[in-house]
Amino acid sequence: MKYIGYCRKSTDESDRQILSIESQIAELKEFADRQNVEILDFVTESRTAKMPGRPLFANVLKRIESGEAQGIISWHPDRLARNSIDGGKIIYLLDTGKLIELKFPSFWFENSPQGKFVLNIAFGQSKYYVDNLSENVKRGQRQQLRKGVLPARSPKGYLYNDLEAKHDIDPIKSKILKKAFEKYADGASQTEVAKFLFVQGITKRKGGVLSLTTVERVLTDIFYIGLFKYNGEVYQGTHKTFISKDLFDKVQKQLSLNVRKTFQKKNFPFRGLMKCGECGASITSEEHVNHYKNGNSQSFIYYRCTKKLKPCTQKFIRQEEVDKELRKLVLDVAIPEAWIPTWLKLIENQEVKDRLNQEINSSLLEKESESVDQKLNLLLDGFLDNTLDTETYKAKKNELFEKKLKIQEKTVQIRTNGGVWLEPMRELIEVSKNCGKIALAKNNSDELATIGKNIGSNYSLTDRHLTAVYKKGFDTAFSELNRFRASRAPEAHSDCERDRGVEPLFPPWEGDVGPLN
């Protein structure tokens, strides 16, 4: 029998008595030698087991399922699982016979009903330890909040008193902090305050000058006037203060006067939307300002090929022209509002059909599942009556379990996938309806660019002409609308290619609704 060694130590585990990964490997090797166990390899993981989702642990289980190994060797069951899902997977693999043996130097286990029962208790204890630890931490935090003590690291200028569980004033740094507050209130900049604190020994953890963000956080921290904020709520603290309310208010007033102005970037709504149709390079944007002799000026925004990939002959295009081109493409998939009630009614009817089919199929699968349960009961009766040998019983039981699992999977698929395309269809209709409103509105280039990204991709600019490929669903909407327009105006056409989408093709007054392919 082949085993996989699994060693884990979480980076956030508080129990320092838990062996390091290196120590676990050494202990397991000695244990394996004594037990004559063949270990294929060791899998080590530095992740918590509080929640499922450990990738290396999942890979170990996959290897067990594939038959590469039949056993797992680890220091203790809590190295394998501290949550009910991972623990359940281990138990299930034991039940199905894919995992034959578990070995632990510090825990007894045998693959029997009694052994699995004890293992389940061990997994439960591990989970209880995690849950209880979390609850104890929260309980301690609530107790500190009731006492008016901030349940976090002491702010600068304070020292945490472990014995009395409170924040005491640092006799040296508090005086430096107070001087920093006074300097800022008198007109010093945040940079000057940061340099002053650095010279006086108040620095980053690694010794650097405090960032301006940290300085601002210190200057605005209400902890210094006897209050504190925790989880968005303000509490009255019981700690002593060394900054007066008057000085704190002066600093806040000075901060409001010295708000750093943010650089206002020019808005280029169509930047990043399109590529050059000739060379494939990106299209960039820039602003040009024309100054006239009479003193007036006028700004224009242009889009042009960056020409970074290869020589290109494409010329610039003004933003107004890009706006016009994109509005045409958006308008081409705008569903007339008169069509929408009919389409929504078709979706509602289809929803009823899908729900009925779901109920019928679920009922059939339920009966099939009951049949499997009956066979399992008969199989167990035969085994207990000694009419079946152990090997035959196990083989048939596993076969029936596999069948039941497949039935359960089908049931889940029916419940989750039934009519799954209907909601996206509704969303498509809603977006298409908005296309008309947005395309016909004015001075809304940002909104136009956003909906353009929603309905299309691969936007290409060639000879000041914009083309695109409609996304799934919108391509079919375009085809139907184009066919409808063609019946009235044969020359009607658009610059978008058709991809795959809502099927089958139908005008809004006939046919049936089909899913997004």
Secondary structure as GFF3:
##gff-version 3
##sequence-region A 1 517
A	DSSP	beta_strand	2	8	.	.	.	ID=ss1
A	DSSP	alpha_helix	21	35	.	.	.	ID=ss2
A	DSSP	beta_strand	38	45	.	.	.	ID=ss3
A	DSSP	alpha_helix	55	66	.	.	.	ID=ss4
A	DSSP	beta_strand	71	73	.	.	.	ID=ss5
A	DSSP	alpha_helix	77	80	.	.	.	ID=ss6
A	DSSP	alpha_helix	84	96	.	.	.	ID=ss7
A	DSSP	beta_strand	101	103	.	.	.	ID=ss8
A	DSSP	alpha_helix	113	146	.	.	.	ID=ss9
A	DSSP	beta_strand	158	161	.	.	.	ID=ss10
A	DSSP	beta_strand	166	169	.	.	.	ID=ss11
A	DSSP	alpha_helix	173	185	.	.	.	ID=ss12
A	DSSP	alpha_helix	190	199	.	.	.	ID=ss13
A	DSSP	alpha_helix	212	219	.	.	.	ID=ss14
A	DSSP	three_ten_helix	222	225	.	.	.	ID=ss15
A	DSSP	beta_strand	227	230	.	.	.	ID=ss16
A	DSSP	beta_strand	233	236	.	.	.	ID=ss17
A	DSSP	alpha_helix	245	257	.	.	.	ID=ss18
A	DSSP	beta_strand	274	276	.	.	.	ID=ss19
A	DSSP	beta_strand	283	291	.	.	.	ID=ss20
A	DSSP	beta_strand	297	305	.	.	.	ID=ss21
A	DSSP	beta_strand	317	318	.	.	.	ID=ss22
A	DSSP	alpha_helix	319	331	.	.	.	ID=ss23
A	DSSP	alpha_helix	340	384	.	.	.	ID=ss24
A	DSSP	alpha_helix	390	417	.	.	.	ID=ss25
A	DSSP	alpha_helix	422	440	.	.	.	ID=ss26
A	DSSP	alpha_helix	445	455	.	.	.	ID=ss27
A	DSSP	beta_strand	456	462	.	.	.	ID=ss28
A	DSSP	beta_strand	465	470	.	.	.	ID=ss29
A	DSSP	alpha_helix	474	488	.	.	.	ID=ss30
A	DSSP	beta_strand	496	497	.	.	.	ID=ss31
###
